[in-house]
Amino acid sequence: MPPKPHRILLDRVSGYADEAAAYVRRRRISRRPFARLYYSGGRASDHAADSTAGGELFVAAGRLIELAGKRQRR
Amino acid sequence: MRGQATRAGILAEMTDGEASGVAGPVQTPAEAVLALLAELSPDLRGAAILAGDGTTLAASGEQERWREDAAALLTIADGAGDGQVEQVHIATEQGEVFAVRHAGLAVVAVTDRFALASLLFFDMRSILRELAAGDGGGDAA
């Protein structure tokens, strides 16, 4: 007996959700720190942490993160 | 006797803020839009709005430290490439830092990791636009 149409739809949707969850998990594990600057006209530039500018940007960002502290759970 | 005080009498004893139902000190436009940003962005840990001359219009903590650290970040970002940056996004293991410039104003925000960058940039730009349209105090550079 062929499966009911709604079962096919549910399987497909949960398949997409599983794929998305796996993608987010991989992204969280593999994502490395980055510093990205955007300019007018849509230009953007990445700065590696081991470059001079990148290192300075990470230090400045670290100060701000320390200043902001931990988020108050609402 | 307090128990027999009339409504008009009680209102006369109250300050303007209490009488109008406003709790606490009156917010500046910059503080109001910063509060709106905090409401829109659940990942937000702290933020500050700077005027064109570098002064802090509003901040979620120590204004002086926010002014120094946010100005330092923008200065380094401007020196890192060619020209003035419009947006900054730095992601670290401890959190993420975003900055947006618009109409001579700048907003710098710190969030948890993996915040939705495009949404946050949109919200940050929106509040700056709103502030610039009112009397934000920025000298539109």
Backbone of each chain as ProteinMPNN parsed JSONL, in Angstrom:
{"seq_chain_A": "MPPKPHRILLDRVSGYADEAAAYVRRRRISRRPFARLYYSGGRASDHAADSTAGGELFVAAGRLIELAGKRQRR", "coords_chain_A": {"N_chain_A": [[0.848, -1.191, 0.0], [0.644, 2.189, -0.88], [2.342, 4.936, 0.804], [0.59, 7.383, 2.802], [-0.08, 10.662, 1.518], [0.397, 12.788, 3.369], [2.231, 11.697, 5.105], [4.497, 11.429, 3.56], [5.078, 14.095, 3.145], [5.604, 14.96, 5.786], [7.871, 13.395, 6.349], [9.646, 14.458, 4.544], [9.869, 17.13, 5.397], [10.894, 16.766, 7.996], [13.265, 15.643, 7.29], [14.597, 17.769, 6.017], [14.811, 19.454, 8.255], [16.516, 17.949, 9.89], [18.824, 18.007, 8.325], [19.383, 20.746, 8.407], [19.83, 21.116, 11.153], [22.112, 19.589, 11.49], [23.864, 21.019, 9.895], [24.039, 23.443, 11.326], [25.185, 22.492, 13.694], [27.684, 21.597, 12.706], [28.679, 24.024, 11.859], [28.919, 25.465, 14.231], [30.926, 24.029, 15.476], [33.05, 24.137, 13.689], [33.47, 26.786, 13.104], [35.651, 29.503, 13.016], [37.286, 32.219, 14.796], [36.86, 35.504, 13.422], [37.563, 38.6, 11.735], [35.855, 41.056, 10.19], [35.512, 43.641, 7.916], [33.386, 46.109, 6.601], [32.791, 48.183, 3.815], [31.601, 51.246, 2.262], [29.544, 50.8, -0.613], [29.524, 48.118, -0.628], [31.868, 46.694, -0.427], [34.082, 44.407, 1.225], [36.391, 43.296, 3.736], [38.498, 40.765, 5.019], [40.296, 40.055, 7.987], [42.957, 38.31, 9.145], [43.629, 36.668, 12.27], [46.307, 36.515, 12.86], [47.467, 38.592, 11.525], [48.711, 42.005, 11.548], [46.778, 44.106, 11.676], [44.503, 42.561, 12.115], [45.098, 41.351, 14.581], [45.102, 43.614, 16.254], [42.442, 44.392, 15.985], [41.141, 42.214, 17.181], [42.043, 42.46, 19.792], [40.924, 44.923, 20.537], [38.229, 44.26, 20.263], [38.047, 42.303, 22.219], [38.337, 43.818, 24.527], [35.955, 45.25, 24.524], [34.118, 43.167, 24.755], [34.739, 42.229, 27.266], [34.046, 44.477, 28.715], [31.289, 44.592, 28.27], [30.475, 42.31, 29.535], [28.818, 39.389, 30.896], [25.738, 38.228, 29.525], [22.604, 39.157, 30.884], [20.313, 36.775, 31.753], [17.077, 36.671, 30.469]], "CA_chain_A": [[0.0, 0.0, 0.0], [1.504, 3.389, -0.907], [2.182, 5.778, 1.995], [-0.317, 8.523, 2.643], [0.673, 11.866, 1.115], [0.856, 13.639, 4.477], [3.408, 11.038, 5.681], [5.623, 11.802, 2.685], [5.382, 15.503, 3.417], [6.239, 15.03, 7.111], [9.221, 12.831, 6.245], [10.491, 15.398, 3.808], [10.121, 18.301, 6.248], [11.81, 16.421, 9.088], [14.573, 15.443, 6.659], [15.216, 19.091, 5.87], [15.143, 19.952, 9.595], [17.712, 17.221, 10.328], [19.957, 18.555, 7.568], [19.674, 22.091, 8.922], [20.41, 20.979, 12.497], [23.479, 19.092, 11.32], [24.647, 22.135, 9.36], [24.291, 24.385, 12.428], [26.153, 21.834, 14.591], [29.012, 21.633, 12.064], [29.11, 25.423, 11.816], [29.339, 25.851, 15.579], [32.186, 23.361, 15.807], [34.153, 24.471, 12.783], [33.626, 28.219, 12.87], [36.812, 30.105, 13.682], [37.158, 33.669, 14.972], [37.187, 36.301, 12.237], [37.328, 40.049, 11.799], [35.418, 41.426, 8.849], [35.172, 45.065, 7.817], [32.556, 46.401, 5.423], [32.911, 49.57, 3.366], [30.49, 51.687, 1.414], [29.587, 50.165, -1.923], [29.433, 46.666, -0.475], [33.175, 46.036, -0.305], [34.361, 43.843, 2.552], [37.725, 42.708, 3.836], [38.735, 39.9, 6.176], [41.631, 40.223, 8.57], [43.32, 37.122, 9.932], [44.037, 36.989, 13.646], [47.764, 36.632, 12.966], [47.95, 39.8, 10.854], [48.836, 43.131, 12.492], [45.466, 44.758, 11.831], [43.589, 41.579, 12.709], [45.428, 41.227, 16.006], [44.615, 44.821, 16.957], [40.966, 44.348, 16.008], [40.716, 41.221, 18.174], [42.31, 43.015, 21.134], [39.894, 45.949, 20.777], [36.947, 43.552, 20.451], [38.131, 41.634, 23.52], [38.077, 44.827, 25.577], [34.51, 45.541, 24.523], [33.408, 41.978, 25.271], [34.971, 42.243, 28.718], [33.26, 45.593, 29.256], [29.854, 44.251, 28.233], [30.237, 41.251, 30.518], [27.905, 38.306, 30.52], [24.356, 38.663, 29.313], [21.62, 38.82, 31.912], [19.244, 35.935, 31.192], [15.745, 37.266, 30.701]], "C_chain_A": [[0.895, 1.257, 0.0], [1.288, 4.247, 0.341], [1.24, 6.935, 1.732], [0.489, 9.78, 2.293], [1.201, 12.678, 2.296], [2.094, 13.047, 5.134], [4.657, 11.41, 4.883], [6.063, 13.233, 3.002], [6.115, 15.65, 4.756], [7.673, 14.519, 7.06], [10.165, 13.816, 5.564], [10.855, 16.604, 4.686], [11.106, 17.944, 7.361], [13.201, 16.121, 8.531], [15.31, 16.745, 6.489], [15.649, 19.637, 7.235], [16.398, 19.266, 10.131], [18.959, 17.763, 9.634], [20.385, 19.905, 8.138], [20.335, 22.012, 10.295], [21.858, 20.514, 12.4], [24.385, 20.208, 10.808], [25.015, 23.11, 10.48], [25.311, 23.802, 13.407], [27.557, 21.913, 14.01], [29.569, 23.044, 12.088], [29.632, 25.863, 13.193], [30.693, 25.254, 15.931], [33.33, 23.937, 14.973], [34.395, 25.971, 12.637], [34.782, 28.797, 13.692], [36.57, 31.594, 13.845], [37.528, 34.413, 13.687], [36.921, 37.774, 12.517], [37.03, 40.51, 10.382], [34.981, 42.893, 8.855], [34.406, 45.294, 6.517], [32.668, 47.894, 5.095], [31.713, 49.948, 2.51], [30.655, 51.076, 0.019], [29.603, 48.654, -1.848], [30.767, 45.943, -0.383], [33.35, 45.491, 1.108], [35.777, 43.296, 2.565], [37.839, 41.912, 5.123], [40.15, 40.124, 6.682], [41.912, 39.032, 9.469], [43.834, 37.543, 11.305], [45.546, 37.163, 13.757], [48.337, 37.807, 12.169], [47.982, 40.942, 11.871], [47.473, 43.755, 12.762], [44.478, 43.825, 12.515], [43.825, 41.431, 14.201], [44.902, 42.407, 16.808], [43.092, 44.826, 17.061], [40.467, 43.367, 17.076], [40.949, 41.73, 19.599], [41.238, 44.042, 21.493], [38.532, 45.301, 21.037], [36.92, 42.865, 21.816], [37.849, 42.59, 24.666], [36.58, 45.119, 25.678], [33.709, 44.371, 25.096], [33.544, 41.915, 26.791], [34.114, 43.33, 29.382], [31.767, 45.248, 29.319], [29.507, 43.168, 29.246], [29.3, 40.193, 29.998], [26.498, 38.864, 30.389], [23.49, 38.246, 30.494], [20.533, 37.994, 31.259], [17.898, 36.546, 31.51], [14.665, 36.217, 30.696]], "O_chain_A": [[1.812, 1.355, 0.816], [0.183, 4.287, 0.881], [1.104, 7.408, 0.603], [1.627, 9.927, 2.738], [2.316, 13.198, 2.244], [2.925, 13.784, 5.665], [5.722, 11.669, 5.444], [7.253, 13.531, 3.109], [7.113, 16.364, 4.854], [8.579, 15.116, 7.642], [11.32, 13.979, 5.959], [12.007, 17.038, 4.712], [12.033, 18.702, 7.646], [14.202, 16.322, 9.219], [16.503, 16.834, 6.778], [16.728, 20.217, 7.357], [17.246, 19.91, 10.75], [20.003, 17.955, 10.257], [21.571, 20.175, 8.327], [21.283, 22.746, 10.576], [22.722, 20.988, 13.137], [25.534, 20.328, 11.234], [26.16, 23.551, 10.573], [26.191, 24.512, 13.892], [28.509, 22.251, 14.713], [30.762, 23.252, 12.307], [30.653, 26.543, 13.295], [31.508, 25.89, 16.599], [34.424, 24.189, 15.478], [35.423, 26.379, 12.098], [34.865, 28.598, 14.904], [35.755, 32.176, 13.13], [38.418, 33.983, 12.953], [36.158, 38.132, 13.414], [37.861, 40.367, 9.484], [34.185, 43.318, 9.693], [34.745, 44.738, 5.472], [32.643, 48.745, 5.984], [30.925, 49.099, 2.093], [31.772, 50.868, -0.454], [29.684, 47.976, -2.873], [30.804, 44.718, -0.274], [32.826, 46.055, 2.069], [36.302, 42.881, 1.531], [37.348, 42.323, 6.175], [41.077, 40.353, 5.905], [41.19, 38.781, 10.434], [44.394, 38.626, 11.475], [46.023, 37.873, 14.642], [49.552, 38.001, 12.138], [47.355, 40.858, 12.927], [47.062, 43.914, 13.911], [43.712, 44.242, 13.384], [42.881, 41.39, 14.99], [44.334, 42.241, 17.888], [42.526, 45.21, 18.085], [39.5, 43.646, 17.784], [40.153, 41.463, 20.5], [40.708, 44.038, 22.605], [37.781, 45.734, 21.912], [35.888, 42.848, 22.486], [37.205, 42.226, 25.65], [36.02, 45.22, 26.769], [32.741, 44.57, 25.83], [32.593, 41.592, 27.504], [33.541, 43.129, 30.453], [31.079, 45.57, 30.289], [28.386, 43.113, 29.752], [29.026, 40.116, 28.8], [26.123, 39.834, 31.048], [23.62, 37.144, 31.028], [19.892, 38.451, 30.313], [17.607, 36.894, 32.654], [13.491, 36.539, 30.876]]}, "seq_chain_B": "MRGQATRAGILAEMTDGEASGVAGPVQTPAEAVLALLAELSPDLRGAAILAGDGTTLAASGEQERWREDAAALLTIADGAGDGQVEQVHIATEQGEVFAVRHAGLAVVAVTDRFALASLLFFDMRSILRELAAGDGGGDAA", "coords_chain_B": {"N_chain_B": [[-4.395, 64.307, 57.685], [-3.103, 61.276, 56.343], [-4.637, 59.152, 55.358], [-7.0, 60.272, 54.562], [-6.447, 61.811, 52.417], [-7.041, 63.658, 49.463], [-7.488, 62.771, 45.957], [-6.546, 64.729, 44.238], [-4.869, 66.064, 45.946], [-2.864, 64.156, 46.466], [-1.75, 63.869, 43.911], [-0.691, 66.401, 43.615], [1.449, 66.299, 45.331], [3.179, 64.616, 44.037], [5.989, 64.109, 41.822], [6.526, 65.282, 38.411], [7.22, 63.103, 36.764], [6.301, 60.872, 38.194], [3.593, 61.4, 38.27], [2.845, 61.194, 35.602], [3.111, 58.56, 35.165], [5.55, 57.599, 34.349], [8.311, 55.653, 34.955], [11.265, 56.124, 36.797], [14.202, 58.035, 35.667], [13.891, 60.478, 32.995], [14.24, 59.377, 29.646], [16.777, 59.963, 27.189], [16.644, 60.559, 23.604], [18.596, 58.891, 22.454], [19.051, 56.992, 24.452], [16.578, 55.839, 24.484], [16.405, 54.594, 21.935], [18.459, 52.812, 22.198], [17.506, 51.156, 24.192], [15.446, 50.071, 22.757], [16.878, 48.605, 20.864], [18.02, 46.684, 22.531], [15.762, 45.338, 23.232], [14.954, 44.31, 20.794], [16.988, 42.568, 20.169], [17.754, 39.609, 21.361], [20.198, 38.419, 21.899], [21.919, 40.344, 22.724], [24.498, 41.747, 24.697], [25.562, 44.143, 25.53], [25.738, 47.642, 24.62], [26.554, 50.681, 22.844], [25.99, 54.075, 21.861], [27.509, 56.358, 19.787], [28.29, 59.78, 19.186], [29.095, 61.901, 16.347], [31.402, 63.304, 17.09], [32.619, 61.602, 18.793], [31.695, 61.427, 21.392], [29.786, 59.78, 23.969], [26.479, 58.996, 23.479], [24.64, 57.291, 24.533], [24.85, 54.432, 26.628], [25.2, 51.023, 27.711], [26.469, 50.632, 30.042], [29.315, 51.641, 31.819], [29.819, 54.776, 30.694], [32.132, 56.21, 29.96], [34.155, 54.297, 29.608], [33.002, 52.814, 27.559], [33.035, 54.754, 25.581], [35.805, 55.127, 25.168], [36.711, 52.497, 24.445], [35.054, 51.793, 22.295], [35.617, 53.837, 20.491], [38.294, 53.305, 20.074], [38.164, 50.835, 18.766], [36.857, 51.568, 16.363], [38.708, 53.339, 15.304], [40.939, 51.677, 14.882], [39.795, 49.937, 13.042], [39.306, 51.684, 10.915], [41.912, 52.24, 10.205], [42.793, 49.825, 9.325], [42.13, 49.097, 6.746], [41.305, 50.435, 3.536], [40.135, 53.526, 3.857], [37.132, 54.818, 5.519], [35.372, 52.64, 7.647], [32.153, 51.083, 7.283], [30.698, 49.115, 8.485], [31.414, 46.785, 11.077], [32.383, 43.539, 11.978], [33.278, 41.326, 14.303], [34.126, 38.189, 15.322], [34.639, 36.223, 18.103], [35.852, 33.683, 20.385], [34.701, 34.279, 22.776], [32.568, 35.987, 22.377], [30.709, 38.237, 20.231], [31.385, 41.162, 18.293], [29.874, 44.026, 17.02], [29.693, 46.799, 14.827], [28.261, 49.768, 13.561], [28.102, 52.447, 11.326], [26.323, 55.414, 10.674], [24.99, 58.247, 9.185], [26.71, 60.013, 10.543], [26.629, 59.061, 13.097], [27.397, 56.399, 15.385], [27.007, 52.998, 16.291], [27.867, 50.564, 18.609], [27.955, 47.184, 19.392], [27.832, 44.368, 21.591], [27.52, 40.907, 21.521], [26.253, 37.585, 22.294], [27.883, 34.523, 21.182], [27.431, 33.474, 17.775], [25.323, 35.127, 17.032], [22.676, 36.454, 15.013], [23.918, 37.892, 12.376], [23.129, 39.515, 10.131], [20.554, 40.333, 10.806], [21.036, 41.755, 13.137], [22.711, 43.816, 12.211], [20.859, 45.098, 10.597], [18.969, 45.968, 12.515], [20.586, 47.65, 14.039], [21.295, 49.6, 12.2], [18.769, 50.592, 11.691], [18.042, 51.79, 14.156], [19.894, 53.821, 14.286], [19.164, 55.318, 12.094], [16.677, 56.137, 12.89], [17.333, 57.667, 15.091], [18.901, 59.644, 13.914], [17.0, 60.88, 12.379], [15.414, 62.087, 14.263], [16.17, 64.211, 17.041], [19.024, 63.371, 17.405], [21.505, 64.316, 18.199], [23.808, 63.959, 16.852], [26.457, 65.169, 14.796], [25.885, 65.295, 11.666], [28.11, 63.772, 9.8]], "CA_chain_B": [[-4.255, 62.859, 57.846], [-2.779, 60.679, 55.057], [-5.691, 58.27, 54.899], [-8.108, 61.025, 53.999], [-5.944, 62.725, 51.384], [-7.811, 63.595, 48.217], [-6.689, 62.377, 44.788], [-5.856, 65.922, 43.747], [-3.794, 66.364, 46.891], [-1.783, 63.19, 46.254], [-1.107, 64.215, 42.646], [0.076, 67.63, 43.799], [2.687, 65.956, 46.035], [4.025, 63.784, 43.177], [6.766, 64.798, 40.8], [5.918, 65.142, 37.088], [7.451, 61.751, 36.247], [5.42, 59.939, 38.884], [2.208, 61.696, 37.907], [2.555, 60.747, 34.242], [3.262, 57.114, 35.097], [6.877, 57.255, 33.847], [9.158, 55.184, 36.046], [12.672, 56.466, 36.694], [14.533, 59.293, 34.998], [13.443, 60.615, 31.605], [15.239, 58.876, 28.709], [17.105, 60.765, 26.018], [16.318, 59.766, 22.403], [19.613, 57.845, 22.257], [18.787, 55.929, 25.433], [15.341, 55.157, 24.078], [16.662, 53.68, 20.817], [19.326, 51.742, 22.714], [16.596, 50.231, 24.885], [14.724, 49.365, 21.697], [17.813, 47.616, 20.304], [18.139, 45.601, 23.519], [14.506, 44.581, 23.176], [14.899, 43.611, 19.509], [18.083, 41.603, 20.018], [17.879, 38.816, 22.593], [21.585, 38.016, 22.137], [22.719, 41.52, 23.055], [25.045, 41.841, 26.058], [25.75, 45.557, 25.839], [25.896, 48.46, 23.414], [26.706, 52.122, 23.065], [25.803, 54.925, 20.684], [28.455, 57.462, 19.807], [28.042, 60.894, 18.258], [30.161, 62.1, 15.368], [32.629, 63.783, 17.726], [33.156, 60.549, 19.657], [31.082, 61.387, 22.727], [28.789, 58.711, 24.14], [25.101, 59.487, 23.647], [23.985, 56.329, 25.429], [25.62, 53.197, 26.776], [24.546, 50.114, 28.643], [27.259, 50.53, 31.273], [30.173, 52.817, 32.061], [29.853, 55.555, 29.444], [33.496, 56.632, 29.622], [34.865, 53.122, 29.075], [32.414, 52.499, 26.249], [33.526, 55.762, 24.632], [37.211, 54.832, 24.856], [36.904, 51.205, 23.769], [34.358, 51.809, 21.0], [36.378, 54.732, 19.605], [39.536, 52.592, 19.727], [37.82, 49.821, 17.759], [36.566, 52.212, 15.078], [39.967, 53.902, 14.798], [41.737, 50.558, 14.362], [39.109, 49.441, 11.835], [39.56, 52.647, 9.835], [43.31, 52.145, 9.806], [43.108, 48.465, 8.856], [41.927, 48.946, 5.302], [41.361, 51.725, 2.857], [38.972, 54.375, 4.085], [36.308, 54.667, 6.725], [34.502, 51.455, 7.593], [30.728, 51.316, 7.51], [30.258, 48.076, 9.421], [32.475, 45.923, 11.611], [31.889, 42.304, 12.609], [34.393, 40.526, 14.82], [33.62, 37.036, 16.075], [35.674, 35.569, 18.908], [35.32, 32.56, 21.178], [33.983, 34.804, 23.952], [31.392, 36.761, 21.984], [30.851, 38.911, 18.942], [31.303, 42.62, 18.347], [29.338, 44.624, 15.799], [29.653, 48.265, 14.819], [27.648, 50.334, 12.351], [28.112, 53.916, 11.235], [25.28, 55.936, 9.788], [24.631, 59.661, 9.374], [27.561, 60.653, 11.542], [26.49, 58.38, 14.392], [27.905, 55.022, 15.371], [26.535, 52.13, 17.377], [28.739, 49.406, 18.824], [27.202, 46.218, 20.204], [28.467, 43.088, 21.934], [26.487, 39.871, 21.632], [26.703, 36.208, 22.477], [28.371, 33.917, 19.935], [26.463, 33.007, 16.768], [24.183, 36.038, 16.853], [22.319, 36.569, 13.595], [24.609, 39.129, 12.014], [22.398, 40.395, 9.216], [19.435, 40.935, 11.543], [21.575, 42.735, 14.078], [23.127, 44.976, 11.425], [19.635, 45.78, 10.172], [18.401, 46.663, 13.685], [21.498, 48.727, 14.44], [21.146, 50.681, 11.211], [17.432, 51.169, 11.88], [17.985, 52.702, 15.31], [20.672, 55.024, 13.956], [18.34, 56.095, 11.16], [15.613, 56.729, 13.712], [17.971, 58.692, 15.929], [19.329, 60.735, 13.037], [15.798, 61.567, 11.91], [14.971, 62.934, 15.37], [17.273, 65.061, 17.46], [19.967, 62.446, 17.976], [22.675, 64.97, 18.763], [24.988, 63.682, 16.033], [26.697, 66.162, 13.761], [25.902, 64.446, 10.471], [29.373, 63.897, 9.092]], "C_chain_B": [[-4.117, 62.196, 56.476], [-3.935, 59.857, 54.467], [-6.851, 59.008, 54.245], [-7.66, 61.973, 52.89], [-6.759, 62.558, 50.106], [-6.888, 63.215, 47.069], [-5.886, 63.57, 44.259], [-4.675, 66.265, 44.644], [-2.605, 65.44, 46.698], [-1.024, 63.542, 44.976], [-0.234, 65.451, 42.784], [1.398, 67.349, 44.495], [3.661, 65.197, 45.145], [4.824, 64.645, 42.216], [6.1, 64.562, 39.46], [6.036, 63.713, 36.563], [6.504, 60.755, 36.871], [3.972, 60.127, 38.425], [1.869, 61.167, 36.517], [2.748, 59.247, 34.082], [4.612, 56.685, 34.566], [7.746, 56.851, 35.026], [10.597, 55.611, 35.796], [12.903, 57.752, 35.94], [14.072, 59.297, 33.535], [14.575, 60.182, 30.676], [15.513, 59.896, 27.617], [16.719, 59.936, 24.791], [17.315, 58.628, 22.178], [19.391, 56.691, 23.221], [17.547, 55.132, 25.04], [15.606, 54.176, 22.938], [17.59, 52.544, 21.236], [18.49, 50.693, 23.455], [15.81, 49.413, 23.864], [15.604, 48.281, 21.082], [17.94, 46.412, 21.24], [16.895, 44.71, 23.481], [14.429, 43.738, 21.897], [15.895, 42.458, 19.427], [18.287, 40.811, 21.3], [19.309, 38.402, 22.913], [22.463, 39.154, 22.647], [23.197, 41.491, 24.512], [25.218, 43.302, 26.482], [25.965, 46.332, 24.56], [26.072, 49.916, 23.798], [26.474, 52.849, 21.753], [26.726, 56.117, 20.826], [28.049, 58.532, 18.803], [29.239, 61.028, 17.327], [31.471, 62.552, 15.979], [33.209, 62.783, 18.731], [32.559, 60.49, 21.047], [30.006, 60.298, 22.775], [27.417, 59.331, 24.356], [24.328, 58.586, 24.595], [24.854, 55.083, 25.492], [24.957, 52.33, 27.823], [25.347, 49.938, 29.935], [28.039, 51.81, 31.493], [30.371, 53.584, 30.752], [31.278, 55.871, 29.002], [34.285, 55.474, 29.004], [34.309, 52.72, 27.724], [32.944, 53.473, 25.199], [34.941, 55.417, 24.197], [37.348, 53.573, 24.002], [36.234, 51.169, 22.397], [35.122, 52.693, 20.012], [37.669, 54.049, 19.165], [39.259, 51.56, 18.632], [37.614, 50.467, 16.392], [37.838, 52.814, 14.46], [40.832, 52.802, 14.18], [41.125, 50.045, 13.06], [39.343, 50.386, 10.657], [40.992, 52.539, 9.31], [43.672, 50.808, 9.181], [42.991, 48.321, 7.347], [42.058, 50.291, 4.62], [40.05, 52.483, 3.067], [38.201, 54.043, 5.337], [35.39, 53.453, 6.6], [33.057, 51.869, 7.853], [30.18, 50.34, 8.547], [31.465, 47.252, 9.851], [31.809, 44.698, 12.221], [33.103, 41.486, 13.019], [33.807, 39.418, 15.685], [34.783, 36.391, 16.811], [35.026, 34.401, 19.658], [34.445, 33.066, 22.329], [32.709, 35.567, 23.61], [31.652, 37.443, 20.652], [30.663, 40.414, 19.112], [30.838, 43.132, 16.989], [29.433, 46.142, 15.926], [29.064, 48.722, 13.491], [27.749, 51.846, 12.44], [26.995, 54.341, 10.285], [25.01, 57.387, 10.169], [25.436, 60.315, 10.501], [27.466, 60.052, 12.93], [27.09, 56.98, 14.265], [27.285, 54.259, 16.528], [27.452, 50.911, 17.411], [28.001, 48.461, 19.759], [28.025, 44.958, 20.435], [27.36, 42.069, 22.149], [27.114, 38.537, 22.028], [27.24, 35.69, 21.143], [27.182, 33.509, 19.059], [25.195, 33.858, 16.722], [23.904, 36.153, 15.357], [22.785, 37.928, 13.077], [23.76, 40.059, 11.147], [21.217, 41.072, 9.914], [19.927, 42.037, 12.475], [22.034, 44.004, 13.348], [21.902, 45.793, 11.003], [19.043, 46.596, 11.331], [19.267, 47.851, 14.092], [21.373, 49.916, 13.487], [19.786, 51.373, 11.382], [17.406, 52.16, 13.041], [18.797, 53.967, 15.043], [19.874, 55.934, 13.024], [17.253, 56.838, 11.942], [16.162, 57.887, 14.546], [18.373, 59.907, 15.097], [18.132, 61.548, 12.543], [15.242, 62.485, 12.995], [16.092, 63.883, 15.741], [18.306, 64.206, 18.179], [21.192, 63.071, 18.579], [23.935, 64.704, 17.966], [25.179, 64.778, 15.011], [26.939, 65.404, 12.462], [27.131, 64.659, 9.632], [29.299, 63.147, 7.763]], "O_chain_B": [[-4.885, 62.486, 55.558], [-4.176, 59.864, 53.259], [-7.598, 58.425, 53.459], [-8.424, 62.843, 52.473], [-7.117, 61.444, 49.725], [-5.667, 63.318, 47.18], [-4.719, 63.443, 43.887], [-3.622, 66.696, 44.174], [-1.459, 65.885, 46.758], [0.206, 63.516, 44.958], [0.823, 65.55, 42.161], [2.371, 68.073, 44.284], [4.851, 65.133, 45.454], [4.415, 65.744, 41.843], [5.199, 63.729, 39.363], [5.089, 63.172, 35.992], [5.959, 59.892, 36.183], [3.234, 59.164, 38.22], [0.74, 60.741, 36.273], [2.571, 58.713, 32.987], [4.814, 55.492, 34.343], [7.902, 57.611, 35.982], [11.094, 55.467, 34.678], [11.965, 58.476, 35.607], [13.889, 58.242, 32.927], [15.728, 60.561, 30.879], [14.61, 60.603, 27.171], [16.488, 58.734, 24.915], [16.932, 57.534, 21.763], [19.531, 55.529, 22.838], [17.478, 53.918, 25.235], [15.099, 53.055, 22.957], [17.515, 51.442, 20.693], [18.745, 49.493, 23.349], [15.541, 48.23, 24.067], [15.138, 47.174, 20.812], [17.964, 45.265, 20.793], [16.973, 43.496, 23.672], [13.917, 42.618, 21.903], [15.672, 41.487, 18.702], [18.93, 41.297, 22.23], [19.616, 38.071, 24.058], [23.632, 38.938, 22.968], [22.418, 41.245, 25.432], [25.04, 43.644, 27.651], [26.33, 45.761, 23.532], [25.78, 50.324, 24.922], [26.726, 52.312, 20.674], [26.728, 56.8, 21.849], [27.536, 58.236, 17.724], [30.259, 60.359, 17.496], [32.54, 62.23, 15.461], [34.173, 63.088, 19.433], [32.886, 59.586, 21.815], [29.403, 59.95, 21.76], [27.213, 60.096, 25.299], [23.478, 59.044, 25.358], [25.516, 54.728, 24.517], [24.25, 52.819, 28.705], [24.945, 49.181, 30.819], [27.507, 52.914, 31.373], [31.013, 53.093, 29.823], [31.595, 55.807, 27.814], [34.989, 55.648, 28.009], [35.063, 52.326, 26.835], [33.261, 53.08, 24.077], [35.247, 55.413, 23.004], [38.015, 53.581, 22.967], [36.77, 50.591, 21.452], [35.259, 52.345, 18.839], [38.092, 54.195, 18.019], [40.033, 51.432, 17.684], [38.129, 49.982, 15.385], [38.013, 52.796, 13.242], [41.388, 52.972, 13.095], [41.837, 49.755, 12.098], [39.554, 49.937, 9.53], [41.245, 52.724, 8.119], [44.735, 50.669, 8.576], [43.687, 47.504, 6.743], [42.808, 51.165, 5.055], [39.006, 52.121, 2.524], [38.544, 53.141, 6.101], [34.721, 53.263, 5.583], [32.779, 52.854, 8.538], [29.327, 50.683, 9.366], [32.408, 47.052, 9.086], [30.789, 44.812, 12.901], [33.86, 41.012, 12.172], [33.088, 39.675, 16.65], [35.798, 36.052, 16.202], [33.82, 34.172, 19.57], [33.554, 32.356, 22.796], [31.859, 35.768, 24.478], [32.694, 37.242, 20.029], [29.892, 40.873, 19.955], [31.347, 42.72, 15.947], [29.269, 46.693, 17.015], [29.333, 48.141, 12.44], [27.512, 52.443, 13.49], [26.758, 53.721, 9.249], [24.825, 57.706, 11.344], [24.896, 61.075, 11.305], [28.159, 60.495, 13.846], [27.262, 56.459, 13.163], [27.068, 54.809, 17.608], [27.766, 50.314, 16.38], [27.483, 48.88, 20.794], [28.808, 44.542, 19.581], [26.389, 42.326, 22.862], [28.335, 38.392, 22.086], [27.076, 36.333, 20.106], [26.086, 33.238, 19.55], [24.117, 33.355, 16.406], [24.803, 35.969, 14.536], [22.149, 38.957, 13.302], [23.687, 41.26, 11.41], [20.915, 42.236, 9.651], [19.32, 43.102, 12.585], [21.781, 45.119, 13.803], [21.917, 47.023, 11.049], [18.666, 47.755, 11.159], [18.759, 48.916, 14.443], [21.349, 51.073, 13.907], [19.677, 52.59, 11.234], [16.822, 53.239, 12.931], [18.443, 55.051, 15.508], [19.907, 57.158, 13.15], [16.96, 58.005, 11.682], [15.532, 58.937, 14.68], [18.208, 61.05, 15.524], [18.239, 62.753, 12.317], [14.669, 63.532, 12.695], [16.868, 64.312, 14.887], [18.456, 64.291, 19.397], [21.869, 62.44, 19.391], [25.015, 65.16, 18.341], [24.215, 65.27, 14.424], [28.045, 64.934, 12.194], [27.203, 65.603, 8.846], [30.272, 63.129, 7.009]]}, "name": "protein", "num_of_chains": 2, "seq": "MPPKPHRILLDRVSGYADEAAAYVRRRRISRRPFARLYYSGGRASDHAADSTAGGELFVAAGRLIELAGKRQRRMRGQATRAGILAEMTDGEASGVAGPVQTPAEAVLALLAELSPDLRGAAILAGDGTTLAASGEQERWREDAAALLTIADGAGDGQVEQVHIATEQGEVFAVRHAGLAVVAVTDRFALASLLFFDMRSILRELAAGDGGGDAA"}
